């Protein structure tokens, strides 16, 4: 499942540089996560880094983008092969 930044986001700028997939970007009102790039850090870390650094706990799983662990792993593989 991709992650989602809720409207409790205070735009503190700490999540964006932590994302190894460059899935987080500044939106019109708050930071946003691109579900096509979010792997919940699968392939990079044991836990989503944005969630770990968020001071207001506003990054839950996005119910509109359900994905299994295998699907997240496959997305990770696709993303790293795009870079190579």
N, C-alpha and C positions, 0 to 999 in steps of 0.2 A: 504494500500500500504506500503510495506517495504520502508525503507530509503536507501540512497546510499551515500557513501562518494566519492566525485569527486577528480580529479587529482589536484585540488587546495589545497588539504590537506597539511598542513605543519608539520604533525606528532608532534603536540604539546602535545599529551597525555592527554588532558582534557576530551575527549568524553568517552573513554573506561570505566573509573570507574563510570561514571554517568549512564550507561545502566543497568537498573534493571533486564534485561533478559539475560545479558552476551552475547549479540549479536555482540558486537564490539570486534575485535581482530586486532593485528598488522599483516599487510600483507607484501609482499615483498617490495612494493614501498610506501605504505601508509596504513592507517587503513582501515579495511573493515567491512561491516555489513553482518551478516548471515541472509538472508531473511526468513529463517525458524524460527528464534528466534526473529526477530524484530516485535514488535506490535505497534510501534510509541508511546510507553509507555502507551497504553491503558491498563487500569486495575491498573496502578500505579500512573500516573500523568495526568494532563489535556493536557500537551504539551510534545512533545519529548524533553527529557532532553539534549541529545547530540546536538540538534539544538540550544537550549538555551545557551549552554556554548561554542559553536564553535566560535573562534575569526575571522575566515575567511569566514563564511557563505557558507560552501561547502557540506552541507548535505540536498539535496533535496529529494523528493519522487522518488522512483525508478519506472520508467514507465514499466519496465519488470516484476514487481511483483504487479499488481493491486489487492487491497483487499478492501472490504467494511468494515465499522465500525463493523458490526456483525462478519465478518470473523476475524478481528483483535481481537475482544473480545473472540471468540472461540479459537484462537491461545493462547491467554493469559491464558485461563482456562486450556488448554492442558499443557502448560508449568508449571503452578503452581501445577498441579496434578502429573506431572513427578517428581517434587522435593519431594513431600510428601511421 
